Amino acid sequence: MARDTEKQPVKARGRSAADESLAAALAAGKTVADAATVAGVSETTVYRRLREPLFRARVSELRGEMTSRAAGQLADGLADATAVLRSLLTSADEDVRFKTASKIIELSLRVREAVEIEDRLRTVEDALAAKEETE
């Protein structure tokens, strides 16, 4: 029978396993109390670990990975969501058509703005990189 490592005390699992479990719980947005329970450590330990730069960096890294996965899942549904919005443009309800058209315009402008900002940022980053290479 498989052992439930989440419920084992830290001594049985080792500090690195407890740290990883703790970091994952914090990255997922659990409270200090809940994360301590998941990792099998005290709240004092959680606060102590959060003062350590390497541990905070690991929490941040895990949170970034989670966010990236979530963004990928959202992106996967964009085509379907766009199709739904476009289909509502032909609704018999005038109010639905108006709100849909307004939302499509609003979202299109936001996307355009985001793309332009990304392009401008890339240009600035490239210029800085080129400047650093010449120095």
C-alpha positions as CSV (number, residue, x, y, z in Angstrom):
1,M,0.0,0.0,0.0
2,A,1.4,3.5,-1.0
3,R,2.3,5.8,1.9
4,D,0.7,9.2,2.1
5,T,3.9,11.3,2.3
6,E,1.8,14.5,2.9
7,K,0.8,13.2,6.4
8,Q,4.3,11.8,7.4
9,P,6.3,14.0,9.8
10,V,9.2,15.9,8.4
11,K,11.8,13.5,10.0
12,A,10.3,10.6,8.0
13,R,10.3,12.5,4.7
14,G,13.3,14.7,5.0
15,R,13.6,18.5,4.9
16,S,13.9,18.8,1.2
17,A,10.6,16.9,0.6
18,A,8.9,19.1,3.3
19,D,10.3,22.2,1.7
20,E,9.1,21.2,-1.7
21,S,5.6,20.4,-0.4
22,L,5.6,23.7,1.5
23,A,6.7,25.7,-1.5
24,A,4.1,24.1,-3.7
25,A,1.3,24.8,-1.2
26,L,2.4,28.4,-0.8
27,A,2.7,28.8,-4.6
28,A,-0.8,27.5,-5.0
29,G,-2.1,30.2,-2.7
30,K,-2.6,28.3,0.5
31,T,-2.5,30.2,3.8
32,V,0.5,29.8,6.0
33,A,-1.6,27.6,8.4
34,D,-2.8,25.4,5.5
35,A,0.6,25.2,3.9
36,A,2.1,24.2,7.3
37,T,-0.4,21.4,7.6
38,V,0.2,20.1,4.1
39,A,4.0,20.1,4.6
40,G,3.8,18.7,8.1
41,V,5.6,21.6,9.7
42,S,4.8,24.4,12.1
43,E,3.7,27.9,11.1
44,T,6.8,29.2,12.7
45,T,8.8,27.0,10.3
46,V,6.8,28.4,7.4
47,Y,7.6,32.0,8.4
48,R,11.3,31.1,8.9
49,R,11.5,29.5,5.5
50,L,9.8,32.5,3.9
51,R,12.6,34.7,5.2
52,E,15.1,32.7,3.2
53,P,15.7,34.1,-0.3
54,L,16.3,30.7,-2.0
55,F,13.1,29.3,-0.6
56,R,11.1,32.4,-1.7
57,A,12.7,32.0,-5.1
58,R,11.5,28.4,-5.3
59,V,7.9,29.5,-4.3
60,S,8.0,32.1,-7.0
61,E,9.4,29.6,-9.6
62,L,6.6,27.1,-8.8
63,R,3.9,29.9,-9.0
64,G,5.3,30.9,-12.4
65,E,5.0,27.3,-13.6
66,M,1.5,27.1,-12.4
67,T,0.6,30.4,-14.0
68,S,2.2,29.3,-17.2
69,R,0.2,26.1,-17.3
70,A,-3.0,28.0,-16.5
71,A,-2.3,30.5,-19.3
72,G,-1.8,27.6,-21.7
73,Q,-5.1,26.1,-20.8
74,L,-6.8,29.5,-21.3
75,A,-5.1,30.0,-24.6
76,D,-6.3,26.5,-25.7
77,G,-9.9,27.8,-25.3
78,L,-9.5,31.1,-27.0
79,A,-10.6,29.8,-30.4
80,D,-13.8,28.3,-29.0
81,A,-14.5,31.5,-27.0
82,T,-14.0,33.6,-30.0
83,A,-16.3,31.4,-32.0
84,V,-19.0,31.8,-29.3
85,L,-18.7,35.6,-29.4
86,R,-18.8,35.7,-33.2
87,S,-21.9,33.5,-33.2
88,L,-23.6,35.9,-30.9
89,L,-23.2,38.6,-33.5
90,T,-26.1,37.0,-35.4
91,S,-28.4,36.7,-32.4
92,A,-32.0,37.7,-32.8
93,D,-31.8,39.8,-29.7
94,E,-30.5,43.2,-30.6
95,D,-29.2,43.8,-27.1
96,V,-27.1,40.6,-27.3
97,R,-25.7,41.7,-30.7
98,F,-24.8,45.2,-29.4
99,K,-23.1,43.9,-26.2
100,T,-21.2,41.2,-28.2
101,A,-20.0,43.7,-30.8
102,S,-18.9,46.1,-28.1
103,K,-17.1,43.3,-26.2
104,I,-15.3,42.2,-29.4
105,I,-14.2,45.7,-30.2
106,E,-13.0,46.2,-26.6
107,L,-11.1,43.0,-26.5
108,S,-9.6,43.6,-30.0
109,L,-8.2,47.0,-28.8
110,R,-6.8,45.4,-25.7
111,V,-5.0,42.7,-27.7
112,R,-3.7,45.3,-30.1
113,E,-2.4,47.4,-27.3
114,A,-0.7,44.4,-25.6
115,V,1.0,43.4,-28.9
116,E,2.2,46.9,-29.4
117,I,3.6,47.1,-25.9
118,E,5.3,43.7,-26.3
119,D,6.9,44.8,-29.6
120,R,8.1,48.1,-28.0
121,L,9.5,46.3,-25.0
122,R,11.3,43.8,-27.2
123,T,12.8,46.7,-29.2
124,V,14.0,48.3,-25.9
125,E,15.4,45.0,-24.6
126,D,17.2,44.4,-27.9
127,A,18.7,48.0,-27.8
128,L,19.9,47.4,-24.3
129,A,21.4,44.1,-25.1
130,A,23.2,45.6,-28.1
131,K,24.5,48.4,-25.9
132,E,25.8,46.0,-23.3
133,E,27.6,44.0,-26.0
134,T,29.5,47.1,-27.2
135,E,30.6,48.1,-23.7
